[in-house]
Amino acid sequence: MLGIGVASWVNSQLAIFTFIITFLAYSAFTFFGNARSFSRLHPWVGSFAAFCLILLGIIRAHQHDTTRQSDHLLHFTDTADYYIATVIDHPEPKKNSYRVTLDIEHIFNKKAGQGLSQSARVIVYQPKADSSWLMHFGDRVLVKGIPDPVELPKNPAEFNYKQYLAYQGIHHQQYLRASNWTLMEANVRPYWLGLTGNWRHQCRDKLLQYIKNPQAQGIALAITLGLKSHLEREVQEAYAATGAMHVLAVSGLHVGIIYLILNFLLAPFRQLPKVGTAIYITGCIVGLWLYALLTGLSPSVQRAAVMFTFIIIGSTLRRQSDIYNTLACSAFLLLWIDPFLLYSVGFQLSYLAVFGIVYLQPRIYAWCSPNTKVMDWLWQLTSVSIAAQIATFPLGMYYFHQFPIYFWISNVVVIPGALLILPLGLATLFTGFTVPALAKVCGWVLEHLIQFVNTLVALIQQLPGSTIEQIAITPVQTGLLYLIIVFFILLFHYRRLRYFSLAVASLALVVAIQAAHMYRQHQEISMTVYNVKDDTHLDFTQGFTNLHRGSWDTNAQYHVLPNHIQKGLQTEYVSDTLAHPALQYASGREIEMLHWQGKTIAIIREQLNRSKPEQPVSVDYLIVAHNAIRKLAHLNDYFSYQQLIIDGTNSRYTTQKLVNEADREHIACHAVSLQGALTIPWKP
């Protein structure tokens, strides 16, 4: 993991050369050194071995990075008119489109009259209006145009979608209508590669057929098949706020349930002489991996499937293995196959949760000795929840900016619920394909069970103070929180006060970093213009008080809310039709005028058809929106301004045209869709 983490800063040839030298030195000492010298120099030998593994991580990360290949599309600087690509997955429904992934093989330039071999993986979005004409797995297609490189986020603290896709080997995307592509050949990839995807879609349709309630459909698909496309927003928020979201992501819990089912069904084969053990091992392993494939092979599912595979083989062959070695071996295998899994949130949280459960749960469980079986079972579930939460809460706060207070209650509800929902979901699928009449009964029971669990989760969410929200911590603070956890573990293990001192010192650093951030934020007075396509979004920030102008919908929350959370702002949302005394708001059909902290901002929303004023109106900042202005010269009759801002609601063509004109006229101009969000600090 350390080697993968530092790979981007290390030259690949240097890493290979160093690995060869280090490995040869290690091998020579290991095979030719005597026992006495080996014992005396054992720490050095171990260090050489560890260094070899670090170098292997660097080398493997470089090998897996397709952008280092000379024929990758990122290195193509010429123009192209068409490209040939193969569809490598099944269409995935999104809100307004279908997403599909292509592997590019060749690109063509009509003027040159020849093709050029290029490689790249591209995400293509097809509008739902074209749903009758979609690409399918295994199709070879001819596509008009050339895909665009995925752009970096244009707003402060916004999710880095470019980096997220890069870790999956994807660096380009394209919005593609049916008229811009044509099918060249179908089924060019082996049928079995897309078999699990076909099964998944067929199983999805069966569950939707026998479960009618929309909320129950989303939960059933998420828990049974790992499909989250049907989850309603309110349901996701309820599960996230109560710390139960992990149940909706297929992980070790779900794979463990599948293992229990397979073990129950295949246990009789172990009694057969000679071949019984082989049938049991093969059946369990094949069943686990078929389920993993069916649910999409997420990092947490891969981890669980690999671990259970090792456990099945080891226990059947009566080999005792250390669970930490099993964890490390499964991580090594997965990271060797795909080094960039290291950056997957699911991979990180999955391994941390399992480590917490394995190490901390027995110690937490020992705190209490319930007298009844029911109380003992409840305490076991609670201790598992506490152990997993301790191991994952710093990362959870860093990635999701919240902490669920009642996680220990919700897990007592959702874990038993998952233990029933998953087998019932599988039973509904099996009977749906074999005995439809029985499938109706299974589907009815499953639907009402899910509704009952959802009701309990909603009640927990409504408890006072159920969630601490809008938590913002830095990567350094996240690392320090894990240091605190480690120091407390060492304190309880070794009973030495120095570990408590180190934990307190680490906590003091966390507080100091937060205090420094709060001090800087307290001094801030600024205006921020965001890059959002549907409306003009502005922040007027004074310390921790913030006024936000713009329609507050899901799209705005995605682009704007992360910055509010990172700064710790208390935001008041101002409608574009509501007068606000602090902004001295004035609004017209074409022009919107705002006055804040001694500065004047004008927003032009429509073409200026009004009569020209006798003197141009003086403003500090002029914002052009919705393609309202096509020529800057037209503005001079209406406004005099210090800086022109072209917001994200303008088309790419209009934006570039205005930027070019501003450059020629030497006008101070900032286009947020090209240059990113603009934050202007000022004093009143």
LUMFIMI-698797 format. One record per residue (C-alpha): x, y, z. Coordinates in steps of 0.25 Angstrom, whole numbers, padded with zeros to 4 digits, always signed. Example, Ala and Ser with C-alpha at 12.3 -4.5 7.8 and 13.67 -1.06 7.14 Angstrom:
2
+0049-0018+0031+0055-0004+0029
This chain:
684
+0000+0000+0000+0011+0010+0003+0018+0007-0011+0005+0009-0018+0003+0022-0010+0016+0028-0014+0017+0022-0028+0013+0035-0035+0026+0042-0029+0035+0031-0033+0041+0028-0047+0037+0014-0051+0051+0010-0057+0058+0015-0044+0048+0006-0036+0051-0006-0045+0066-0005-0044+0065-0003-0029+0056-0015-0027+0066-0024-0035+0078-0019-0027+0070-0020-0013+0064-0034-0017+0077-0040-0021+0083-0035-0008+0072-0040+0000+0072-0054-0007+0087-0055-0006+0087-0053+0009+0075-0062+0011+0081-0074+0004+0095-0072+0007+0096-0066+0021+0098-0075+0033+0088-0076+0044+0096-0068+0054+0098-0056+0045+0083-0057+0040+0078-0056+0054+0088-0044+0058+0084-0036+0045+0069-0041+0045+0064-0026+0046+0072-0022+0034+0067-0034+0026+0053-0031+0029+0055-0017+0025+0060-0021+0012+0048-0030+0010+0038-0019+0013+0046-0010+0004+0044-0020-0007+0029-0020-0005+0029-0005-0005+0036-0005-0019+0027-0016-0024+0015-0007-0021+0022+0005-0029+0025-0004-0041+0011-0010-0041+0004+0003-0040+0012+0008-0052+0008-0004-0060-0006-0002-0057-0006+0012-0061-0011+0012-0075-0008+0027-0077+0007+0023-0078+0005+0016-0091+0009+0024-0103-0004+0021-0111-0013+0026-0100-0023+0036-0105-0018+0046-0095-0005+0047-0103-0013+0050-0116-0012+0064-0120-0017+0064-0134-0032+0065-0139-0041+0053-0141-0055+0051-0147-0059+0037-0143-0054+0026-0134-0057+0011-0133-0060+0005-0120-0065-0007-0113-0076-0007-0102-0070-0013-0089-0082-0013-0080-0097-0012-0079-0105+0001-0080-0107+0007-0066-0119+0016-0064-0116+0030-0058-0126+0041-0055-0127+0046-0069-0118+0037-0077-0112+0023-0079-0097+0021-0076-0088+0011-0083-0073+0009-0084-0066+0008-0097-0052+0003-0101-0046+0011-0112-0038+0003-0123-0036+0013-0134-0038+0028-0138-0040+0034-0152-0038+0047-0158-0045+0049-0171-0035+0058-0178-0024+0049-0175-0032+0037-0180-0026+0027-0170-0028+0022-0156-0019+0022-0144-0018+0012-0133-0021+0018-0120-0026+0012-0107-0035+0019-0096-0047+0016-0088-0058+0025-0089-0071+0027-0082-0083+0030-0091-0096+0036-0087-0108+0033-0096-0121+0041-0094-0133+0034-0089-0141+0039-0101-0132+0030-0109-0135+0018-0100-0140+0010-0112-0126+0011-0118-0116+0008-0108-0102+0001-0108-0101-0013-0102-0090-0021-0097-0081-0026-0108-0085-0016-0119-0074-0010-0127-0079+0004-0131-0074+0015-0140-0076+0028-0133-0076+0042-0138-0066+0052-0132-0056+0050-0121-0058+0049-0106-0054+0060-0097-0044+0058-0085-0051+0058-0072-0049+0072-0066-0044+0075-0052-0055+0081-0042-0058+0096-0045-0063+0099-0031-0056+0099-0017-0056+0086-0009-0065+0080-0020-0064+0065-0022-0052+0061-0031-0060+0053-0041-0048+0053-0051-0039+0047-0040-0050+0037-0037-0051+0032-0051-0036+0032-0053-0034+0021-0042-0043+0013-0051-0035+0015-0063-0045+0025-0070-0040+0039-0074-0051+0043-0085-0066+0044-0086-0076+0048-0097-0091+0051-0098-0096+0043-0110-0109+0044-0117-0114+0032-0125-0111+0040-0138-0096+0041-0135-0093+0026-0135-0096+0014-0143-0094-0001-0140-0083-0008-0148-0084-0022-0142-0091-0028-0130-0086-0038-0120-0071-0037-0123-0067-0040-0108-0069-0054-0103-0083-0056-0098-0079-0061-0084-0072-0048-0081-0086-0041-0081-0093-0053-0075-0094-0048-0061-0098-0034-0065-0110-0041-0073-0113-0049-0060-0113-0036-0052-0123-0029-0061-0132-0041-0062-0132-0042-0046-0135-0027-0045-0147-0029-0054-0152-0040-0046-0151-0033-0033-0158-0021-0038-0169-0030-0043-0172-0036-0030-0169-0024-0021-0178-0012-0024-0175-0001-0013-0164+0008-0019-0156+0009-0006-0156-0006-0004-0152-0008-0018-0139+0001-0016-0136-0006-0003-0138-0020-0009-0129-0017-0021-0118-0011-0012-0117-0022-0002-0120-0034-0012-0113-0029-0024-0104-0017-0020-0112-0008-0030-0114+0006-0024-0121+0012-0036-0135+0011-0030-0132+0016-0016-0140+0028-0013-0133+0040-0007-0141+0041+0006-0138+0026+0009-0123+0028+0006-0123+0040+0015-0130+0032+0026-0120+0021+0026-0108+0030+0025-0113+0038+0037-0114+0026+0045-0101+0019+0042-0108+0008+0034-0104+0011+0020-0094+0000+0020-0105-0010+0019-0109-0004+0006-0095-0006+0000-0093-0021-0002-0081-0025+0006-0076-0035+0016-0089-0036+0023-0096-0040+0011-0085-0050+0006-0085-0056+0020-0100-0058+0019-0098-0065+0006-0087-0074+0012-0097-0078+0023-0107-0082+0013-0097-0090+0004-0091-0096+0017-0105-0101+0021-0108-0106+0007-0095-0113+0004-0091-0118+0018-0097-0132+0016-0086-0134+0004-0075-0133+0015-0080-0147+0020-0077-0154+0006-0064-0161+0005-0053-0156-0004-0060-0146-0013-0069-0140-0002-0059-0130+0003-0056-0126-0011-0071-0124-0015-0073-0115-0002-0061-0106-0005-0064-0105-0020-0079-0102-0017-0076-0092-0006-0065-0084-0014-0073-0084-0027-0086-0080-0020-0079-0068-0013-0072-0063-0026-0084-0065-0034-0091-0056-0024-0080-0046-0024-0080-0045-0039-0095-0044-0039-0094-0032-0030-0084-0024-0038-0071-0028-0031-0070-0016-0022-0057-0015-0014-0064-0019-0001-0070-0031-0008-0056-0035-0014-0050-0034+0000-0061-0042+0006-0061-0053-0005-0045-0054-0005-0045-0055+0011-0056-0066+0011-0049-0074+0000-0037-0074+0009-0045-0078+0021-0053-0089+0014-0040-0095+0009-0033-0094+0022-0044-0099+0031-0047-0111+0021-0033-0115+0021-0032-0113+0036-0021-0102+0035-0021-0092+0046-0019-0078+0040-0017-0064+0047-0029-0055+0043-0019-0043+0041-0011-0051+0031-0024-0055+0024-0027-0040+0023-0013-0036+0018-0013-0047+0008-0026-0043+0002-0022-0029+0002-0009-0032-0005-0016-0041-0016-0027-0030-0019-0017-0019-0020-0008-0027-0029-0019-0029-0038-0024-0014-0037-0014-0005-0029-0024+0007-0030-0034-0001-0022-0026+0006-0010-0032+0019-0013-0046+0013-0013-0055+0017-0001-0061+0004-0001-0048-0003+0000-0043+0006+0011-0055+0005+0020-0057-0010+0018-0043-0014+0023-0043-0004+0034-0057-0009+0039-0053-0023+0038-0040-0020+0046-0048-0013+0056-0057-0024+0058-0046-0035+0059-0038-0027+0069-0047-0018+0077-0060-0026+0077-0055-0037+0087-0050-0027+0096-0062-0018+0096-0071-0031+0097-0063-0034+0110-0068-0021+0117-0082-0027+0120-0087-0041+0123-0102-0042+0120-0110-0052+0127-0120-0056+0116-0118-0061+0102-0126-0050+0096-0118-0039+0103-0105-0046+0100-0109-0046+0085-0112-0031+0086-0099-0028+0093-0092-0036+0082-0098-0028+0071-0096-0015+0079-0081-0018+0081-0079-0021+0067-0085-0008+0063-0077+0000+0073-0064-0007+0068-0067-0005+0054-0070+0010+0057-0058+0013+0065-0049+0007+0053-0057+0015+0042-0062+0028+0048-0050+0037+0044-0051+0033+0030-0066+0034+0030-0065+0048+0035-0055+0052+0025-0063+0046+0013-0077+0048+0017-0076+0060+0027-0086+0054+0037-0086+0045+0050-0098+0036+0053-0100+0037+0068-0110+0025+0069-0102+0015+0060-0103+0005+0072-0118+0005+0071-0120+0005+0056-0110-0007+0054-0118-0015+0064-0130-0013+0054-0124-0013+0041-0114-0025+0042-0125-0035+0046-0133-0028+0036-0122-0031+0025-0121-0046+0030-0136-0047+0026-0137-0038+0014-0125-0045+0006-0130-0059+0007-0144-0055+0004-0139-0047-0008-0132-0059-0013-0144-0068-0010-0153-0058-0018-0143-0058-0030-0142-0073-0030-0157-0075-0029-0160-0064-0039-0152-0072-0049-0158-0086-0045-0171-0084-0037-0177-0071-0040-0189-0073-0031-0180-0075-0019-0172-0063-0023-0184-0054-0021-0184-0059-0006-0169-0057-0004-0170-0043-0011-0181-0039-0002-0174-0043+0011-0161-0037+0006-0168-0024+0003-0175-0023+0016-0162-0027+0024-0154-0016+0017-0165-0005+0020-0165-0009+0034-0150-0008+0035-0151+0006+0028-0161+0010+0038-0152+0007+0049-0140+0014+0042-0148+0026+0040-0152+0026+0055-0138+0026+0059-0134+0037+0050-0145+0046+0056-0139+0044+0070-0133+0057+0076-0119+0059+0071-0118+0047+0063-0107+0052+0054-0096+0062+0055-0095+0068+0041-0086+0077+0032-0073+0072+0039-0061+0077+0032-0047+0071+0035-0034+0071+0027-0026+0058+0023-0016+0062+0034-0027+0062+0044-0032+0049+0039-0018+0043+0041-0017+0049+0055-0030+0043+0059-0025+0029+0055-0013+0032+0063-0021+0035+0075-0029+0022+0073-0016+0014+0072-0010+0021+0084-0022+0017+0092-0021+0003+0088-0007+0003+0092-0011+0009+0105-0021-0002+0109-0011-0013+0104+0002-0008+0111-0004+0000+0122+0007+0011+0120+0003+0025+0122+0012+0031+0111+0002+0026+0101-0009+0034+0108+0001+0046+0107+0003+0043+0092-0012+0042+0090-0015+0056+0097-0003+0062+0089-0010+0057+0076-0023+0062+0080-0017+0076+0083-0012+0076+0069-0026+0073+0063-0032+0084+0072-0020+0094+0068-0023+0091+0053-0037+0094+0055-0035+0106+0063-0026+0112+0052-0036+0109+0041-0047+0116+0049-0038+0128+0052-0036+0129+0037-0050+0128+0034-0054+0138+0044-0046+0148+0037-0052+0145+0023-0061+0155+0015-0063+0151+0001-0072+0148-0011-0071+0135-0018-0077+0132-0032-0079+0117-0035-0079+0109-0047-0093+0103-0048-0101+0102-0061-0115+0104-0057-0114+0117-0050-0105+0128-0045-0100+0124-0031-0093+0134-0022-0088+0134-0008-0087+0146+0001-0078+0142+0013-0075+0149+0025-0068+0141+0035-0077+0129+0037-0089+0136+0033-0093+0133+0018-0104+0138+0009-0106+0129-0004-0113+0134-0016-0118+0124-0026-0128+0113-0027-0124+0102-0017-0127+0089-0023-0119+0076-0024-0110+0081-0035-0106+0093-0027-0104+0084-0014-0094+0076-0022-0086+0088-0027-0087+0098-0015-0090+0090-0002-0076+0084-0001-0070+0098+0000-0080+0102+0011-0077+0090+0019-0062+0091+0018-0063+0106+0023-0073+0103+0033-0083+0113+0028-0096+0116+0034-0104+0119+0021-0117+0127+0018-0122+0124+0005-0128+0136-0003-0138+0134-0014-0136+0142-0027-0149+0148-0025-0148+0151-0010-0143+0165-0005-0133+0164+0005-0129+0176+0014-0114+0172+0016-0112+0171+0000-0121+0183-0003-0127+0175-0013-0133+0180-0026-0138+0172-0037-0144+0174-0051-0147+0165-0063-0134+0167-0069-0124+0172-0059-0122+0168-0044-0115+0178-0035-0109+0175-0022-0101+0184-0012-0093+0177-0001-0082+0182+0008-0080+0194+0000-0079+0187-0014-0089+0187-0025-0092+0174-0033-0101+0174-0046-0106+0161-0052-0111+0162-0067-0121+0151-0068-0127+0154-0082-0124+0162-0094-0124+0177-0091-0135+0183-0099-0138+0195-0090-0135+0209-0094-0120+0214-0091-0118+0222-0079-0112+0236-0080-0100+0231-0072-0095+0217-0071-0098+0211-0058-0085+0209-0049-0084+0195-0043-0072+0188-0037-0075+0174-0043-0083+0171-0055-0088+0156-0057-0093+0152-0070-0103+0140-0070-0112+0131-0079-0105+0136-0092-0111+0150-0090-0100+0157-0096-0093+0153-0110-0084+0166-0111-0077+0173-0100-0078+0186-0108-0093+0186-0105-0090+0187-0090-0083+0200-0091-0095+0208-0093-0102+0202-0080-0090+0199-0070-0077+0203-0066-0070+0192-0058-0057+0188-0051-0058+0173-0055-0066+0165-0064-0071+0151-0059-0077+0141-0069-0084+0130-0061-0087+0116-0063-0101+0117-0069-0095+0122-0083-0092+0113-0094-0078+0109-0097-0078+0116-0110-0083+0129-0104-0073+0128-0093-0061+0126-0102-0066+0138-0111-0068+0148-0100-0054+0143-0094-0047+0146-0107-0054+0159-0109-0050+0163-0094-0035+0159-0097-0035+0168-0110-0041+0180-0102-0032+0178-0090-0044+0176-0081-0043+0169-0067-0051+0156-0069-0053+0143-0062-0061+0131-0068-0064+0122-0057-0067+0110-0067-0053+0111-0073-0045+0116-0061-0053+0111-0049-0061+0118-0038-0057+0132-0034-0055+0136-0020-0053+0151-0018-0048+0155-0004-0050+0170+0000-0052+0179+0011-0064+0188+0012
